[in-house]
Amino acid sequence: MGQWILQDENVGYCAFMKEMSAIFVLAFWTGLSLFPRAQELSSRIEQYLISQSHENGFRGEVLVAEGDELLTKRKFQASSNLSSELRQPEDRFPAGSIAEQFIAAAILQLELTGQVKLDSPVCDYISDCPGEWKQIHIQHLLTHSSGLPSLLGVSPCVEPAAFKPPAVIAMLSGKPLLFEPGNRFNLNPLDDFFLSVVIEKISGQSTSEYLDQHIFHPLNLAETGYFSASQQKVTATQKETGCIEGEPRANPVPSSFSGELYTSIDDLYRWNRALSQGKFLPNKSLNQMYTPYIEGRAFGWKILKEFGRKVAVQNNESGTNSVSIRVYPDDDTCIIVVSRGHEVAASGLSHDVGALLFGKRHPASSNPRAAHH
């Protein structure tokens, strides 16, 4: 009996070796790569990024991941030296409009506890709310379709108290809505301002305290927080306003945050992993965040279709920095690019990396300096 078993095993082994030999021969003659797909993708992406560093002067950081697997995580310095370490304090950068994702998540958290409804009028949470605003719902603020007027024309040199809710409402109360809420998209920083007012009204905390306690700390986003007023750098634009020395300059994006939100490429990856794994918000809330409501706009994202798949995009520019996040939710893939100069736009690079990931050997963009939405 033992001899028959041994003979069968030998026959099976020989058959297996013949199949493997055939695979190797086929790979040799057809030029198929025997390296894992992730290794091939990583090599292709890094070759492209190195070329952008040498040819176009790209400086910054790039992180590309499929699920928990990092395909690329590199820092490109002015000297074109590469480093995979991205944990120095100088790697933090202003989050700008990316903060909208955290604001939206906070609202969705409060919705889960029954403290707010997306179809609730914003006037339910604002004192002395102008009557015309009763048709503005929370969802309209989240999708920048509120129709709120702007604060254009307000002096750039004002006291911080001028951007408290009562003062802002007083400045706006005499202005009509730009359009019927929900009819079209109009990027207005006041939408985020009043969302923060809602968060503070419900929670009894400042928006910065709420986000820190309910999002940043639980998710271990240790490199995300707020620049204090003394830490915020005075830019050339600020100097040109002619503000009297010591007189505060109005934040062009008024909010009730205590300072400007900063983050890092690592924290943005942790944040997106928490979302994609359903560890922070349930699937229902996540679907709400990624659903395009008007002109492709979702909660803190713009939803597009590129390379035959759904992608959620958020871009921001702040001074000489630009940041781009591309999330392909159905592929569990995330691209984060931070550009430290005007030479190459982060949005152009993230778009081209997406092209390399999903079936195009060469980037679709002929000019990575151009922005892609």
Secondary structure, 3 states (H helix, E strand, C coil): CHHHHHHHHHHHHHHHHHHHHHHHHHHHHHCCCCCCHHHHHHHHHHHHHHHHHHHHCCCEEEEEEECCEEEEEEEECCCCCEECCCCCHHHCEECHHHHHHHHHHHHHHHHHCCCCCCCCEHHHCCCCCCHHHHHCEHHHHHCCCCCCCCCCCCCCECCHHHHCHHHHHHHHCCCCCCCCCCCCCCCCHHHHHHHHHHHHHHHCCCHHHHHHHHHHCCCCCCCCEEECCCCCCCCHHHHHCCCCCCCCECCCCCCCCCCEEEECHHHHHHHHHHHHCCCCCCHHHHHHHHCCCECCECCCCEEEEECCEEEEEEEEEECCEEEEEEEEHHHCEEEEEEECCCCCCHHHHHHHHHHHHCCCCCCCCCCCCCCCC
